[in-house]
Amino acid sequence: MDNKKDYQDCASCQSDREFAKCKPKHPNPQNILLECGEGTGSRTFTSSDDASFQIAHVTIDATCLTRPKVLIKFSSLVRSEIIGTGIVRLQYELFRVCGSSDPLSLGIWMFETNVNFTESLEESFGFVFCDASNFTDYCDYFVAVTPIEITGENTATVSHGQIAVLAQNLCGSLKNESKNLKNIILACGQGNAIAFLGTSIPPPVSIANISMDTTCLSKANVLIEYSSSIQIGTASQTVLQFELFRICGDKTPLSLGIWTFERTGSNVQRMTTFNFIYCDSNVPSSCCEYFVNVSLIQQSIAFLDEGVIIDNVKMTGIAQSSCGCFSYNEYGTLDKKNDSIVFNQKPKESLLECGSGTGMRTFTSLSEPTFQLAQVTIDTTNLCKPKVNIEFSSIITIDGGILFQTINQLRYELIRICNNREPISIGVWSIDIIDNFNDNQVINKLTNTFDFSYCDCITCPGCCDYIVTVTPIVIQQVTITVSDGRIAALAQEM
């Protein structure tokens, strides 16, 4: 490949001098494999004596990879039922098992609700994890949930476990991996902000959609990622249903699943995230559209101009053939043995990069400086007009009594810096907890994940840093700790 020629073919890009500043980490983009896992149902915990529950698992064949780096994406729902007062504390743990070896723990994520009032809350819980290890075997990744503390008559239900893996060689190029190459497609979707105000219950509303052209794929696996922010007013009861559909060609829409967000019994105003992933297998070779409809099932409000606002809606799709890999020869040789299909053009080149977190920070006042929680660098020099999908997750803990007329707010910001130019803010997310209605409620401690995905279409290739920062906007009577920042980037040429 003539890297400089491909670079110059991209319109309105930097000069040759700027091109020379950024040397690619690999001579060519690498082979990426997508594997879809599956969930194992739901489990309700009533005490800390209950056994652990394996909520999701996925298997990856690493025999054709050399020193692979692996990106794990996990999502689930967790419902906590607090009666009067009490604690629900759960531990999510990611394990890896390769061959006949014992399970190896890779990370722990905590969920906790500790309040002094009756509340039912169903929300999302998910994370990303980058695993880089020198293994060349069949490996299983699974997530287990363990109840650490459940007091009184309180319960916790975990469900909708979904897990997927993206893997890439750390060395070697596409040409060296010809017998294992699979075409992969990255698509960025569209989202809409939705407001449900007042007491009326409207019909379902389309909130996000994405088009996936799988005509060049055989029995495709398609990973759909949905993320959004939810702002809840002082409503004492809110129930939302998010339903994912797929429609291919002129066929009727097919429902793939329903995810529920519910908050009942609390008058605390909140802004949080609600995210999920879904792995769709054996997708037809066709032009398919995935879309999410949201329905307001139930809502009671204190004031007519309040309700629920859903914004920061993002949707991403990643697709790959699920059958054997095709021959790289001329980008179109049919591999009959592996039941692969003929490609009429060279597969789009892709890159996967794992970033790193920078520790933890506890905020006690708004005067504290901004904290950089995670960072990833990706070199798209070899890609023409690249699009980059950013995966981010973290843990946030709010500790202390949230009382009447208190406001607590953090701002997460995604920043892009390319070729040592000025930083550009490309996304802002907020975490809000405001009690301005009822002084009889006390939130002692809350711990959950904060995660999002963001698809960035940049015109010109280069060396780009993606950074997530956290800034305290208002801190009153509590401490807020952010930790376990994890970030990854998947890039592909348009």
N, C-alpha and C positions, 0 to 999 in steps of 0.2 A: 504493500500500500504506500502511495506517495502522500505522507501525512500533510506536507506543506500544501500540496495541490488541493487536497480535500478541504483543508482549512480555508484556503482562499476562495473556494467555491461558495462558502457561506457569506451571504451579503452583509455589507456594513460592519465587517469585523475589524479587529485591531490590525495594526501594521505588522510587517515582518519582524520588526524589532520587538514588538510586544509579544509576538508569537514565540520568539526564542527564549523569553523569560521563563516559560513554563515547560519543563521537560516531563513527558508522560512517565508515570511510574511503571507502566507495562508497554512493551512495543505495540501490542494490539489489545483491544478489549477482550475480556475473558468469557468463557462459557458459563452460563448461569442456568441452574436447574431449579424448577419449582415443584414442590411436593405438597399435596393437600392431605391434612390429617382429618380426624373426626372427633366429635364429642362423644361422651358416654352417658348422656342423660342428665338427671338432676339429683340432688341429695339435700335433705333437710336435716340440719344439726340442731339438737336440743340441749346438748351439754358438751363440756370439754372432754368427756369420756368417750364420745363417739369416735369411731375409726375414721382414718383419712379416706378421702374419696379421690380417685383418679378421674379428672373431669375431661381430659383431652389428651390425645397422643398422635404422633406422626412418625413415619419411618422414611429414612432417606438412604439411598444406595450411594455410598461414597467410594465404591471400588473404582469408579472411573474418574475420580477427582484426585488431584495432587495437593496435599496440605490445604484442604478447603476451609474457607471462612463461611459460616452459616448464620443467617439471620432468621430468628424465630419470631413469629408474630402470633400473639395469643389474645383472645377476647372472651368475655363471659358476662353473665348477669349475676348479681348478688342481691338478695332481698333480706333485709333485716326487719324483724318484728319486735319492737320494744313495747312492753306493757308496763306503763307507769314509770319505770326507771330501770336502768340496767346497762349491761355491757355485752357487746358482740364483738369478738376478736377472732379473725381467721388468718391463717397462714397459707399463702400460695407458694409452692416450691416447684422449680423446674429441674428435671432430671434428664440425664443422658445415659443410655445403655448401648454399648457397641459390642457386637459379637456376644461372647459368653461372659463378659466382664460384669462386675457389680454396678448397680446404679450409682452415678456420680451426680451430686447436687451442684447445680450451676448458679442458683440464685434464689433468694427469698423475697417475697413482696407481702406486706401486711395490709389487712383491711380491719378498721375498727370504728365502731359507733358506740359512744358513751354519752347518753343524754338522760335528763331527768323529766321526761315526759313521754306519753304514749305516741308512737310514730311507726308507720310502715313506710319503708323506703326501698324501692327497687331501682338499681342504677347499674351502670356498666363498670367493669373492672378488667383492665387489659394492660399488656406491656409488650415491649420488644426487647430482644436480647441477641447480642452478637457473640457467636462462639467460634473461636479460631483455635484449632488443635490439629495435631498431626495424626489423623486417623484415616484409614482407607478400608472401611468395612461397612456393613449394614448397621445403621445406628437408629435407635428409637429415642425420641424426645417425648416426655410426658409431663403433665402438670398435675400435682396432687394438692388437694385442699384439706387442711387440718384445723379443727376447731381448737383454739388455744384457751379461750375463756368465753363462756356463755352463762350469764347469771339469771336467776329467777325463772320466769316462764317465757323468757325471750327465745326466739328461734332465728336461724339463718338458713336460707336456701340458696344454693349455687346451681346455675343452669347455663344452657346455651354455650357450652365450651366449644371454641373453635380455635384451631391451630394450623399454621402453615409454615413451610420452610423455603427459603431461598438460599442456594449454595453456589459458591464460585471458587475456582482454583485461585490459589495464591501465586502460582507460577505456571508457565506455559501459556500458549496462545491458542486462539481458535483453530488455527491450522494444525497445531499439534494435538488437538482434541477432536479430530474430524469424525471419528466413529462415535463420539458421544455428544455431538452438537445437536441442540434443539433450538428452534426459533422461539423467541420470547417477544411478547408484545406488551408495551406499557401505554396505557391510555389515561388521560385526565378528563374527569367529568365536570358537570356543572351543578351548582347548588343554589338554592333560593332561601331567603330569610322568610320565616313564617311567624305570624303573631295570632294567637288565640286570645282575644280579649272579650270581656263580658261573660254572660252565662249561656249563650246559645251554643249548641253543638253542631258545627258545620260538617259537611261531607269530607271524606279523605282528600288530602291535598298532596300533589306531587312536589317533593322537596329536593330531589337530586336525581340525576340521570347520567348515564355514560354509555357510549357506543363502543362495541367491541367487534372488530372484523376478524372472525375466526375461520374465514374461508380457506386460508392457507395452513390451517392446523387440523390435526387428526385427533378426534376424541379428546378435545382440549380440557385442561384444568384451567379454571378462571378464578383468581382470587380477587374478591371485591372488598374494598375498604371504605367504610363510611365513618365520618367524624363530624361532630357539630357541638355547639354550645347551647345550653338550655338555661334561660333566665326565668325563674319562678317568682311571681309576686307573693303577696301575703295570703295566697290561697291556702285553705286548710286541706284541700284535696285536689290532686291533679293526677290523671291517668292518661298517658300517651301510648299509642301503639305505632311502631315503625315496621312497615312490611316491605320486603324486598321482592321484586318481580323481575322475570326475564321474559323477553319476547324476541323470537328469532324469525326473520322473514315475515310472512303474513299470518303466522300462527297467533293464537290467542295468548295473552299474558299468563305466565306460570308463576304462582306464588312459591317462593323459596324459603320463607321463614318470617316469623314475627318476633320482634323484640319489644319489651314493655318497659317504660319508665313510669314509676309511680311514687308519689309523695303524699302521704295521708297523715293528718294529725298535728302538723307543725305549721306555725304561722311565721316562721323565719324566712325572709327573702333570701334566695340563693341563686348564684350563677355557677354552673358546673359544666362538665363535658359529658356527652353521651356518644359512645363509639362502638362499632362492632366490625368484625370481618366475617366473610362467608366464602368458603371454598366450594365452587360448583364444578362437578366432575362430568366427563363425557358430554361436553357441550357440543351441539351440532356444528358442522362446518358451514357457517352462514354469517350474515350480518345480524348481530344480536344487540339488543338494548337492555340494559339493566336500569331499573329505576326504583326509588324508594318513595312510598306514600306514607304520610303521617296522619293519624286519626286522633282527635281529641275524644276520648271515651267518657271522661267524667271531669268536671271542674266545679268547685265552689270557690267564690272569691269574696273578699272583704269590700272591695270598691269596684265599680263598674268599669273603670279605665285600667284595671289590672288584669293579669292573667299569665300567659306563658308566651315567651318569645324564643324562637329557635333561629340561630344564625351561625355564622362561621361554618357553613355547611360545605364539606369537601367530600369528593368521591373519586376513587382511583380503581383502575382495573389492571390486572397483570394476567396474561394468558400464555399457555404453552401446551404443545402436544403432549398427551399422556403416554403415547406408545413409544416404541423405540426410536432412536435418533436416525436422522437421514445422513447420507454420505455428503461430505463437503465438496466433492468433486463437481466443479462448475455450478455449485449451488442448486443443482436440480436433478441429481441422480436419484432414482427411485430405489430405496432399500427394501426389497420385497421380503426379505427374511424378517425384518422388524416391523413390517406392515406400516411403513412410513409413506408420506405422500410426496409428490413432486413440487418443489418450490421453483417458481418462475423468476425469482430474483434473490439476490443475496440477503440472508437474514439481517435484520437491523442489529447493529452492534450495541452492546450493553455493558455497564460497569456496576459493580456493587462495592460500596465502601462502608466499613464500620467505623464509627466515631468513638468518642470516649466521654465519660462524665468527669466532673471536676470536684467531686466530693459533695459536701452538704453545707447548708447555711441556715441558721436560725435568725429570723427577723423578730425584733421586739418593738420597733418603732419605724415610722416612715422616713426617718432621717438617715437610715442605713443605706449604703450604696447598692447599686445594681450588682447582681451576682450572675456570672456566666456559669450556667449549669451543665451545658454539653456542647460539643463541637465536633464537626466532621469535615474533612477535606476530600474533595473529589476532583480529579483531573479529567476534564472532558475535551482535551485538546484534539483527540482523534475522532470526536463525534461532531457531525454537522448539525447545527441548530438543535442542541440537546434539550430534552426535558428531564427534570430531576424530581424524583419522588422522595420526600423527606419523611422518615419514620422517627417519632420521638415519644418517649415515655419517661415518667418520673413518679416519685412518691411525694405526697404533700400531707403534712400532719398539722392540725390546728389544735392547740392544747391550752386549756384555761376556760373559765366560765364566760360564755357568750351571753350577756344579759341584755336587759331592756335598753334600747337606743344605743346600741354599739354597732360599729361598721368595721368590717375587715375585708381588705381587698388586696390581691396580688395581680400583677400583670406579667404574663409570659409573652416574650417577643422573639420571633424568628428573624434573624438578620443574615443577609448574604453579602459576602465580600469576594469579588472576582478580580484576579490579576492585580492585587494590591490597591484597588481603587477604593473610593469612599464606601463605607457600609450602607446598605440599603435595607430598610425594614420592609419585609414582605408579608408579615402576619402578626396579629396581636390577639391574645386570648386572655380572659380575666377569670379569676376565682373570687366570688363575692359571697359573704355571709353577713346579712344585715337583720338585726332584730329591732324593729321600730313599731311593733304592734302589741306584743304581749310580754309583760315583765315577769310572768310566772314560769317561763321556760328557761332552762339552762342547758347549753351544750358544753359538756366537759372536755370531750376529745373526739376528733374525727380524723381518720386516716384512710386515704384512698389513692389510687393512681390518677395522674393527670397525663393524658396522652393525646396526640393528634397526628394526622398525616397531612402533608401539603405537597401538591404537585406544582412545580415551578418550571415554566417554559421560558428558557432564556435563548436569545437569538444567536449569540456567539459563544463558541467554546472557550475554555480556558481553565485555569486553576481557581476553584471557588471554595471558600470556607462558608459553612452554614453553622450559625451559632444561635443557641437558645439562651436568653437572659431572663432573669426574674427580678422584678422591681416591686418593693412594697409601696402601695399607694395609700392605704389607711390601715393602721394597726391599733386596736383598742383592747386593752385588758387581756390579750392573749399573746402567745408566741406561735409563730408559724415557721415550720421547718420544711425545706425542700431538699430532696436527696435522690440518690440512685438515678441520676439523669443518664439516659441511654438514647443514642441517635445513630441512624444509618441513612445512607443515600443510595438510591438506585437510579442510574442515568441511562438514557437511550436516545439515539439520534432519531429525528423526525423522518 
